[in-house]
Amino acid sequence: MSSTPRMRPTPGTVTAVSVVVLLIALTVAAVALGLDLAGAAQGFVTGLYPPLAVTEEGAQIRDLYTIVFLIAAAIFVLVEGLIIWSVIRYRRKPGDDTLPAQTHGNNIAELVWTVVPSLIVVFLFVVSWQTLNVVDTAAANPETRIRAVAGQFQWQFDYLADDGQTILFTQNLPVGEDGGMVVPAGRTVQLTMTSQDVIHAFYVPQFLFKRDVVPGRVNQFDFTVNESDAGQVFRGQCAELCGTGHRIMLFEVRALTAADYDAWLEARIEEASATPAPRPSGETAGPVLQVSALNFAFEQTSLTAPADQPFQIEFDNKDSGVPHNVAIHRDTASGEEVFKGDIFSGPEKRTYDVPPLPAGPYTFICTVHPTMTGTLTVQ
């Protein structure tokens, strides 16, 4: 009496089943641990894309990225699909002891993989050229003109008149509530850029745009922040390794409505042109404290002043082309600001008149570079 032999699973079948079982087990474990698989998948897909653009020009760049990404994804799926199909279709089976029939040359296949990539390259060239022309278009009469001056390791923003030369107001604070580059949403801003020393780069991730700032050359570009993004703050940075202080060369872009921007600029111009109030008659200047700054550090880190008496700080900014100042905060650098001296670029000296302070510990800092600190003891 004959018996039918039992079919044994092939090694490939066992491996496939093992992989499926492992994937199911990992999925069940992730769900049991409370992991958000849908959120993780969405985050992965989102991570393949640049940030949402907040400028009209950035939207054009993102559209170009989408086109390139979809073409690349289609090619990836096609190639990987053909590889998997070939592996499965032409895998070696039991009893295959000889090579299958070999195919040498295929005119249709060679025509396809020559013509199709060529058409894709031509198409990408055309759409890239169109996007580049839009992004690099400079308005003859922009509504707002700003000049960014880069230097190790600081950004300065000059607000210019319609002639593109006259400075209406200079912003020396690149970050913070009272700092950054303020722009009107919905208006064309033309930004010109110059460097005082080495190559820097102006980069705001949400603009989807970077432009080098080269010494001896003036670069520029136009951008228009979406009106819907008024009120937001966008972080920017130098994106070109420019020296040991590269990491601190940050700035912020603050978008305001057109009306708020006009009011803000008018107020800044009035502040810049205001004459300091004279010292009250009969008030003595008090003792003079010497403070100097060099290489982004105060050379004096400990000062003493008399309590309840006015005094002066003679500040010597030795860093050429770099803005510094002296501000006094109660207790620590994050404490209440009780005095703030004018910000100015070196090399230059200025004398600050400091009002009487009660006895106690204080910290003096540079408003532009908060890592520059020292202690002031009032007693």
TORKOL-4160 file (C-alpha; in steps of 0.2 Angstrom, whole numbers, padded with zeros to 4 digits, m for minus):
379
<pt num="1" X="0000" Y="0000" Z="0000"/>
<pt num="2" X="0008" Y="0016" Z="m0006"/>
<pt num="3" X="0007" Y="0033" Z="0004"/>
<pt num="4" X="0007" Y="0050" Z="m0002"/>
<pt num="5" X="0023" Y="0060" Z="0003"/>
<pt num="6" X="0020" Y="0075" Z="0014"/>
<pt num="7" X="0025" Y="0092" Z="0006"/>
<pt num="8" X="0038" Y="0101" Z="0017"/>
<pt num="9" X="0038" Y="0120" Z="0017"/>
<pt num="10" X="0053" Y="0128" Z="0008"/>
<pt num="11" X="0065" Y="0139" Z="0017"/>
<pt num="12" X="0059" Y="0154" Z="0008"/>
<pt num="13" X="0041" Y="0151" Z="0014"/>
<pt num="14" X="0047" Y="0148" Z="0032"/>
<pt num="15" X="0057" Y="0165" Z="0031"/>
<pt num="16" X="0042" Y="0174" Z="0024"/>
<pt num="17" X="0030" Y="0168" Z="0037"/>
<pt num="18" X="0043" Y="0172" Z="0051"/>
<pt num="19" X="0044" Y="0190" Z="0045"/>
<pt num="20" X="0025" Y="0192" Z="0044"/>
<pt num="21" X="0023" Y="0185" Z="0062"/>
<pt num="22" X="0037" Y="0196" Z="0068"/>
<pt num="23" X="0029" Y="0212" Z="0061"/>
<pt num="24" X="0012" Y="0207" Z="0068"/>
<pt num="25" X="0020" Y="0205" Z="0085"/>
<pt num="26" X="0029" Y="0222" Z="0084"/>
<pt num="27" X="0013" Y="0230" Z="0079"/>
<pt num="28" X="0003" Y="0222" Z="0094"/>
<pt num="29" X="0017" Y="0227" Z="0106"/>
<pt num="30" X="0017" Y="0245" Z="0100"/>
<pt num="31" X="m0001" Y="0246" Z="0102"/>
<pt num="32" X="0000" Y="0239" Z="0119"/>
<pt num="33" X="0013" Y="0251" Z="0124"/>
<pt num="34" X="0002" Y="0266" Z="0119"/>
<pt num="35" X="0012" Y="0271" Z="0104"/>
<pt num="36" X="0004" Y="0282" Z="0091"/>
<pt num="37" X="0008" Y="0272" Z="0075"/>
<pt num="38" X="m0003" Y="0284" Z="0064"/>
<pt num="39" X="0005" Y="0299" Z="0071"/>
<pt num="40" X="0023" Y="0292" Z="0069"/>
<pt num="41" X="0019" Y="0287" Z="0051"/>
<pt num="42" X="0012" Y="0305" Z="0048"/>
<pt num="43" X="0028" Y="0312" Z="0056"/>
<pt num="44" X="0039" Y="0301" Z="0045"/>
<pt num="45" X="0030" Y="0307" Z="0029"/>
<pt num="46" X="0030" Y="0325" Z="0035"/>
<pt num="47" X="0049" Y="0324" Z="0038"/>
<pt num="48" X="0052" Y="0320" Z="0020"/>
<pt num="49" X="0045" Y="0338" Z="0016"/>
<pt num="50" X="0052" Y="0355" Z="0020"/>
<pt num="51" X="0043" Y="0367" Z="0032"/>
<pt num="52" X="0027" Y="0375" Z="0026"/>
<pt num="53" X="0032" Y="0391" Z="0017"/>
<pt num="54" X="0027" Y="0408" Z="0024"/>
<pt num="55" X="0032" Y="0418" Z="0009"/>
<pt num="56" X="0025" Y="0418" Z="m0009"/>
<pt num="57" X="0042" Y="0414" Z="m0016"/>
<pt num="58" X="0044" Y="0400" Z="m0003"/>
<pt num="59" X="0028" Y="0392" Z="m0009"/>
<pt num="60" X="0035" Y="0392" Z="m0027"/>
<pt num="61" X="0050" Y="0382" Z="m0020"/>
<pt num="62" X="0039" Y="0370" Z="m0011"/>
<pt num="63" X="0029" Y="0367" Z="m0026"/>
<pt num="64" X="0045" Y="0363" Z="m0036"/>
<pt num="65" X="0051" Y="0351" Z="m0022"/>
<pt num="66" X="0034" Y="0342" Z="m0023"/>
<pt num="67" X="0036" Y="0339" Z="m0041"/>
<pt num="68" X="0054" Y="0332" Z="m0039"/>
<pt num="69" X="0049" Y="0322" Z="m0024"/>
<pt num="70" X="0034" Y="0314" Z="m0033"/>
<pt num="71" X="0044" Y="0309" Z="m0048"/>
<pt num="72" X="0058" Y="0302" Z="m0037"/>
<pt num="73" X="0045" Y="0292" Z="m0027"/>
<pt num="74" X="0037" Y="0285" Z="m0043"/>
<pt num="75" X="0054" Y="0280" Z="m0050"/>
<pt num="76" X="0059" Y="0272" Z="m0033"/>
<pt num="77" X="0042" Y="0262" Z="m0032"/>
<pt num="78" X="0045" Y="0257" Z="m0050"/>
<pt num="79" X="0063" Y="0251" Z="m0048"/>
<pt num="80" X="0060" Y="0243" Z="m0032"/>
<pt num="81" X="0044" Y="0234" Z="m0038"/>
<pt num="82" X="0053" Y="0227" Z="m0053"/>
<pt num="83" X="0067" Y="0221" Z="m0042"/>
<pt num="84" X="0055" Y="0212" Z="m0030"/>
<pt num="85" X="0045" Y="0205" Z="m0045"/>
<pt num="86" X="0061" Y="0199" Z="m0053"/>
<pt num="87" X="0067" Y="0190" Z="m0037"/>
<pt num="88" X="0050" Y="0182" Z="m0035"/>
<pt num="89" X="0047" Y="0178" Z="m0054"/>
<pt num="90" X="0064" Y="0171" Z="m0057"/>
<pt num="91" X="0069" Y="0163" Z="m0040"/>
<pt num="92" X="0077" Y="0147" Z="m0041"/>
<pt num="93" X="0065" Y="0132" Z="m0038"/>
<pt num="94" X="0069" Y="0114" Z="m0033"/>
<pt num="95" X="0076" Y="0105" Z="m0048"/>
<pt num="96" X="0083" Y="0120" Z="m0057"/>
<pt num="97" X="0100" Y="0114" Z="m0061"/>
<pt num="98" X="0104" Y="0124" Z="m0077"/>
<pt num="99" X="0104" Y="0142" Z="m0081"/>
<pt num="100" X="0088" Y="0149" Z="m0089"/>
<pt num="101" X="0088" Y="0155" Z="m0107"/>
<pt num="102" X="0098" Y="0171" Z="m0108"/>
<pt num="103" X="0091" Y="0187" Z="m0117"/>
<pt num="104" X="0104" Y="0198" Z="m0124"/>
<pt num="105" X="0098" Y="0216" Z="m0130"/>
<pt num="106" X="0081" Y="0223" Z="m0131"/>
<pt num="107" X="0078" Y="0237" Z="m0142"/>
<pt num="108" X="0061" Y="0242" Z="m0134"/>
<pt num="109" X="0069" Y="0242" Z="m0116"/>
<pt num="110" X="0084" Y="0252" Z="m0122"/>
<pt num="111" X="0073" Y="0265" Z="m0130"/>
<pt num="112" X="0062" Y="0267" Z="m0115"/>
<pt num="113" X="0076" Y="0269" Z="m0102"/>
<pt num="114" X="0085" Y="0282" Z="m0114"/>
<pt num="115" X="0070" Y="0292" Z="m0119"/>
<pt num="116" X="0060" Y="0293" Z="m0103"/>
<pt num="117" X="0074" Y="0299" Z="m0092"/>
<pt num="118" X="0079" Y="0312" Z="m0105"/>
<pt num="119" X="0061" Y="0318" Z="m0105"/>
<pt num="120" X="0061" Y="0319" Z="m0086"/>
<pt num="121" X="0077" Y="0329" Z="m0086"/>
<pt num="122" X="0071" Y="0341" Z="m0099"/>
<pt num="123" X="0054" Y="0343" Z="m0089"/>
<pt num="124" X="0064" Y="0346" Z="m0072"/>
<pt num="125" X="0075" Y="0359" Z="m0081"/>
<pt num="126" X="0060" Y="0369" Z="m0087"/>
<pt num="127" X="0050" Y="0369" Z="m0071"/>
<pt num="128" X="0066" Y="0373" Z="m0061"/>
<pt num="129" X="0071" Y="0387" Z="m0073"/>
<pt num="130" X="0053" Y="0395" Z="m0071"/>
<pt num="131" X="0054" Y="0394" Z="m0052"/>
<pt num="132" X="0071" Y="0401" Z="m0052"/>
<pt num="133" X="0066" Y="0416" Z="m0062"/>
<pt num="134" X="0051" Y="0419" Z="m0050"/>
<pt num="135" X="0062" Y="0418" Z="m0035"/>
<pt num="136" X="0076" Y="0429" Z="m0042"/>
<pt num="137" X="0065" Y="0443" Z="m0049"/>
<pt num="138" X="0069" Y="0459" Z="m0041"/>
<pt num="139" X="0056" Y="0473" Z="m0040"/>
<pt num="140" X="0061" Y="0490" Z="m0047"/>
<pt num="141" X="0051" Y="0499" Z="m0033"/>
<pt num="142" X="0049" Y="0488" Z="m0018"/>
<pt num="143" X="0038" Y="0493" Z="m0004"/>
<pt num="144" X="0051" Y="0490" Z="0009"/>
<pt num="145" X="0070" Y="0491" Z="0008"/>
<pt num="146" X="0081" Y="0483" Z="0022"/>
<pt num="147" X="0099" Y="0480" Z="0022"/>
<pt num="148" X="0107" Y="0465" Z="0032"/>
<pt num="149" X="0125" Y="0468" Z="0037"/>
<pt num="150" X="0134" Y="0452" Z="0043"/>
<pt num="151" X="0150" Y="0451" Z="0053"/>
<pt num="152" X="0158" Y="0439" Z="0065"/>
<pt num="153" X="0146" Y="0435" Z="0073"/>
<pt num="154" X="0132" Y="0447" Z="0072"/>
<pt num="155" X="0118" Y="0453" Z="0061"/>
<pt num="156" X="0113" Y="0471" Z="0059"/>
<pt num="157" X="0097" Y="0477" Z="0050"/>
<pt num="158" X="0097" Y="0494" Z="0042"/>
<pt num="159" X="0079" Y="0501" Z="0037"/>
<pt num="160" X="0082" Y="0511" Z="0021"/>
<pt num="161" X="0072" Y="0525" Z="0013"/>
<pt num="162" X="0065" Y="0524" Z="m0005"/>
<pt num="163" X="0082" Y="0529" Z="m0012"/>
<pt num="164" X="0090" Y="0513" Z="m0005"/>
<pt num="165" X="0104" Y="0522" Z="0003"/>
<pt num="166" X="0098" Y="0533" Z="0017"/>
<pt num="167" X="0096" Y="0524" Z="0034"/>
<pt num="168" X="0080" Y="0528" Z="0043"/>
<pt num="169" X="0084" Y="0516" Z="0058"/>
<pt num="170" X="0097" Y="0503" Z="0062"/>
<pt num="171" X="0092" Y="0487" Z="0072"/>
<pt num="172" X="0107" Y="0480" Z="0082"/>
<pt num="173" X="0097" Y="0467" Z="0091"/>
<pt num="174" X="0095" Y="0452" Z="0080"/>
<pt num="175" X="0084" Y="0442" Z="0092"/>
<pt num="176" X="0073" Y="0446" Z="0107"/>
<pt num="177" X="0056" Y="0454" Z="0110"/>
<pt num="178" X="0064" Y="0471" Z="0105"/>
<pt num="179" X="0075" Y="0464" Z="0092"/>
<pt num="180" X="0075" Y="0455" Z="0075"/>
<pt num="181" X="0071" Y="0460" Z="0058"/>
<pt num="182" X="0053" Y="0467" Z="0057"/>
<pt num="183" X="0044" Y="0466" Z="0041"/>
<pt num="184" X="0027" Y="0470" Z="0034"/>
<pt num="185" X="0016" Y="0455" Z="0029"/>
<pt num="186" X="0008" Y="0457" Z="0012"/>
<pt num="187" X="0021" Y="0469" Z="0006"/>
<pt num="188" X="0036" Y="0466" Z="m0005"/>
<pt num="189" X="0052" Y="0467" Z="0005"/>
<pt num="190" X="0069" Y="0469" Z="m0004"/>
<pt num="191" X="0083" Y="0463" Z="0006"/>
<pt num="192" X="0101" Y="0468" Z="0001"/>
<pt num="193" X="0115" Y="0459" Z="0010"/>
<pt num="194" X="0134" Y="0464" Z="0013"/>
<pt num="195" X="0147" Y="0456" Z="0024"/>
<pt num="196" X="0161" Y="0465" Z="0034"/>
<pt num="197" X="0173" Y="0451" Z="0035"/>
<pt num="198" X="0170" Y="0433" Z="0029"/>
<pt num="199" X="0157" Y="0423" Z="0019"/>
<pt num="200" X="0141" Y="0422" Z="0029"/>
<pt num="201" X="0123" Y="0415" Z="0023"/>
<pt num="202" X="0106" Y="0422" Z="0026"/>
<pt num="203" X="0094" Y="0407" Z="0030"/>
<pt num="204" X="0076" Y="0406" Z="0036"/>
<pt num="205" X="0070" Y="0388" Z="0036"/>
<pt num="206" X="0052" Y="0394" Z="0033"/>
<pt num="207" X="0057" Y="0405" Z="0019"/>
<pt num="208" X="0064" Y="0389" Z="0010"/>
<pt num="209" X="0078" Y="0400" Z="0004"/>
<pt num="210" X="0096" Y="0403" Z="0007"/>
<pt num="211" X="0108" Y="0416" Z="0000"/>
<pt num="212" X="0126" Y="0419" Z="0003"/>
<pt num="213" X="0133" Y="0435" Z="0010"/>
<pt num="214" X="0150" Y="0438" Z="0002"/>
<pt num="215" X="0162" Y="0452" Z="0007"/>
<pt num="216" X="0165" Y="0465" Z="m0007"/>
<pt num="217" X="0148" Y="0460" Z="m0016"/>
<pt num="218" X="0130" Y="0465" Z="m0013"/>
<pt num="219" X="0118" Y="0451" Z="m0015"/>
<pt num="220" X="0099" Y="0454" Z="m0014"/>
<pt num="221" X="0082" Y="0445" Z="m0015"/>
<pt num="222" X="0064" Y="0450" Z="m0013"/>
<pt num="223" X="0051" Y="0441" Z="m0003"/>
<pt num="224" X="0033" Y="0443" Z="0003"/>
<pt num="225" X="0027" Y="0436" Z="0019"/>
<pt num="226" X="0009" Y="0430" Z="0018"/>
<pt num="227" X="m0003" Y="0441" Z="0026"/>
<pt num="228" X="m0010" Y="0426" Z="0036"/>
<pt num="229" X="0006" Y="0424" Z="0044"/>
<pt num="230" X="0007" Y="0442" Z="0052"/>
<pt num="231" X="0011" Y="0441" Z="0070"/>
<pt num="232" X="0022" Y="0426" Z="0069"/>
<pt num="233" X="0041" Y="0425" Z="0072"/>
<pt num="234" X="0053" Y="0415" Z="0061"/>
<pt num="235" X="0070" Y="0410" Z="0067"/>
<pt num="236" X="0085" Y="0413" Z="0055"/>
<pt num="237" X="0103" Y="0409" Z="0056"/>
<pt num="238" X="0120" Y="0410" Z="0047"/>
<pt num="239" X="0121" Y="0394" Z="0037"/>
<pt num="240" X="0139" Y="0396" Z="0032"/>
<pt num="241" X="0153" Y="0391" Z="0044"/>
<pt num="242" X="0161" Y="0408" Z="0047"/>
<pt num="243" X="0172" Y="0405" Z="0062"/>
<pt num="244" X="0172" Y="0400" Z="0081"/>
<pt num="245" X="0156" Y="0410" Z="0085"/>
<pt num="246" X="0146" Y="0403" Z="0070"/>
<pt num="247" X="0134" Y="0395" Z="0082"/>
<pt num="248" X="0128" Y="0412" Z="0090"/>
<pt num="249" X="0125" Y="0420" Z="0074"/>
<pt num="250" X="0106" Y="0419" Z="0075"/>
<pt num="251" X="0092" Y="0431" Z="0071"/>
<pt num="252" X="0073" Y="0432" Z="0070"/>
<pt num="253" X="0061" Y="0439" Z="0058"/>
<pt num="254" X="0045" Y="0447" Z="0065"/>
<pt num="255" X="0030" Y="0449" Z="0053"/>
<pt num="256" X="0018" Y="0463" Z="0057"/>
<pt num="257" X="0003" Y="0469" Z="0048"/>
<pt num="258" X="0006" Y="0483" Z="0036"/>
<pt num="259" X="m0002" Y="0496" Z="0048"/>
<pt num="260" X="0007" Y="0489" Z="0063"/>
<pt num="261" X="0024" Y="0489" Z="0054"/>
<pt num="262" X="0022" Y="0508" Z="0048"/>
<pt num="263" X="0018" Y="0512" Z="0066"/>
<pt num="264" X="0033" Y="0502" Z="0073"/>
<pt num="265" X="0045" Y="0510" Z="0060"/>
<pt num="266" X="0039" Y="0528" Z="0064"/>
<pt num="267" X="0041" Y="0525" Z="0083"/>
<pt num="268" X="0059" Y="0518" Z="0080"/>
<pt num="269" X="0064" Y="0532" Z="0069"/>
<pt num="270" X="0058" Y="0545" Z="0082"/>
<pt num="271" X="0068" Y="0535" Z="0096"/>
<pt num="272" X="0083" Y="0535" Z="0086"/>
<pt num="273" X="0082" Y="0554" Z="0082"/>
<pt num="274" X="0077" Y="0559" Z="0100"/>
<pt num="275" X="0090" Y="0570" Z="0110"/>
<pt num="276" X="0095" Y="0562" Z="0127"/>
<pt num="277" X="0087" Y="0571" Z="0142"/>
<pt num="278" X="0100" Y="0582" Z="0150"/>
<pt num="279" X="0106" Y="0578" Z="0168"/>
<pt num="280" X="0096" Y="0588" Z="0181"/>
<pt num="281" X="0104" Y="0604" Z="0187"/>
<pt num="282" X="0116" Y="0601" Z="0201"/>
<pt num="283" X="0117" Y="0582" Z="0200"/>
<pt num="284" X="0134" Y="0575" Z="0201"/>
<pt num="285" X="0140" Y="0562" Z="0189"/>
<pt num="286" X="0148" Y="0551" Z="0203"/>
<pt num="287" X="0162" Y="0539" Z="0201"/>
<pt num="288" X="0167" Y="0532" Z="0184"/>
<pt num="289" X="0168" Y="0513" Z="0181"/>
<pt num="290" X="0179" Y="0507" Z="0167"/>
<pt num="291" X="0172" Y="0493" Z="0156"/>
<pt num="292" X="0179" Y="0487" Z="0140"/>
<pt num="293" X="0174" Y="0473" Z="0128"/>
<pt num="294" X="0185" Y="0463" Z="0117"/>
<pt num="295" X="0183" Y="0446" Z="0107"/>
<pt num="296" X="0164" Y="0445" Z="0113"/>
<pt num="297" X="0169" Y="0446" Z="0132"/>
<pt num="298" X="0170" Y="0460" Z="0145"/>
<pt num="299" X="0188" Y="0462" Z="0150"/>
<pt num="300" X="0182" Y="0467" Z="0168"/>
<pt num="301" X="0170" Y="0454" Z="0176"/>
<pt num="302" X="0168" Y="0462" Z="0193"/>
<pt num="303" X="0163" Y="0480" Z="0197"/>
<pt num="304" X="0159" Y="0489" Z="0213"/>
<pt num="305" X="0148" Y="0505" Z="0214"/>
<pt num="306" X="0141" Y="0516" Z="0229"/>
<pt num="307" X="0123" Y="0513" Z="0234"/>
<pt num="308" X="0110" Y="0526" Z="0231"/>
<pt num="309" X="0122" Y="0537" Z="0221"/>
<pt num="310" X="0123" Y="0540" Z="0202"/>
<pt num="311" X="0138" Y="0534" Z="0194"/>
<pt num="312" X="0145" Y="0533" Z="0176"/>
<pt num="313" X="0151" Y="0518" Z="0166"/>
<pt num="314" X="0165" Y="0522" Z="0153"/>
<pt num="315" X="0162" Y="0509" Z="0140"/>
<pt num="316" X="0176" Y="0505" Z="0127"/>
<pt num="317" X="0170" Y="0493" Z="0113"/>
<pt num="318" X="0186" Y="0486" Z="0105"/>
<pt num="319" X="0177" Y="0474" Z="0094"/>
<pt num="320" X="0178" Y="0482" Z="0076"/>
<pt num="321" X="0161" Y="0482" Z="0067"/>
<pt num="322" X="0152" Y="0473" Z="0082"/>
<pt num="323" X="0138" Y="0481" Z="0092"/>
<pt num="324" X="0139" Y="0480" Z="0111"/>
<pt num="325" X="0132" Y="0489" Z="0126"/>
<pt num="326" X="0131" Y="0487" Z="0145"/>
<pt num="327" X="0115" Y="0483" Z="0153"/>
<pt num="328" X="0112" Y="0481" Z="0172"/>
<pt num="329" X="0100" Y="0468" Z="0178"/>
<pt num="330" X="0095" Y="0465" Z="0196"/>
<pt num="331" X="0103" Y="0449" Z="0204"/>
<pt num="332" X="0106" Y="0438" Z="0189"/>
<pt num="333" X="0106" Y="0441" Z="0170"/>
<pt num="334" X="0088" Y="0435" Z="0169"/>
<pt num="335" X="0082" Y="0447" Z="0183"/>
<pt num="336" X="0074" Y="0464" Z="0181"/>
<pt num="337" X="0083" Y="0476" Z="0169"/>
<pt num="338" X="0087" Y="0492" Z="0179"/>
<pt num="339" X="0098" Y="0501" Z="0166"/>
<pt num="340" X="0102" Y="0499" Z="0148"/>
<pt num="341" X="0115" Y="0508" Z="0139"/>
<pt num="342" X="0115" Y="0513" Z="0120"/>
<pt num="343" X="0121" Y="0499" Z="0108"/>
<pt num="344" X="0135" Y="0505" Z="0097"/>
<pt num="345" X="0148" Y="0496" Z="0085"/>
<pt num="346" X="0167" Y="0497" Z="0089"/>
<pt num="347" X="0180" Y="0503" Z="0090"/>
<pt num="348" X="0172" Y="0517" Z="0100"/>
<pt num="349" X="0170" Y="0523" Z="0117"/>
<pt num="350" X="0154" Y="0530" Z="0126"/>
<pt num="351" X="0150" Y="0536" Z="0143"/>
<pt num="352" X="0134" Y="0530" Z="0152"/>
<pt num="353" X="0125" Y="0539" Z="0166"/>
<pt num="354" X="0118" Y="0527" Z="0178"/>
<pt num="355" X="0105" Y="0532" Z="0190"/>
<pt num="356" X="0106" Y="0528" Z="0209"/>
<pt num="357" X="0104" Y="0510" Z="0213"/>
<pt num="358" X="0100" Y="0502" Z="0230"/>
<pt num="359" X="0113" Y="0491" Z="0238"/>
<pt num="360" X="0113" Y="0473" Z="0232"/>
<pt num="361" X="0120" Y="0461" Z="0219"/>
<pt num="362" X="0118" Y="0465" Z="0201"/>
<pt num="363" X="0124" Y="0457" Z="0184"/>
<pt num="364" X="0129" Y="0468" Z="0169"/>
<pt num="365" X="0127" Y="0460" Z="0152"/>
<pt num="366" X="0128" Y="0465" Z="0133"/>
<pt num="367" X="0110" Y="0465" Z="0127"/>
<pt num="368" X="0116" Y="0460" Z="0110"/>
<pt num="369" X="0127" Y="0445" Z="0116"/>
<pt num="370" X="0119" Y="0439" Z="0133"/>
<pt num="371" X="0134" Y="0427" Z="0135"/>
<pt num="372" X="0144" Y="0442" Z="0139"/>
<pt num="373" X="0142" Y="0445" Z="0158"/>
<pt num="374" X="0150" Y="0452" Z="0174"/>
<pt num="375" X="0145" Y="0455" Z="0192"/>
<pt num="376" X="0141" Y="0473" Z="0199"/>
<pt num="377" X="0141" Y="0475" Z="0218"/>
<pt num="378" X="0132" Y="0490" Z="0224"/>
<pt num="379" X="0136" Y="0494" Z="0242"/>
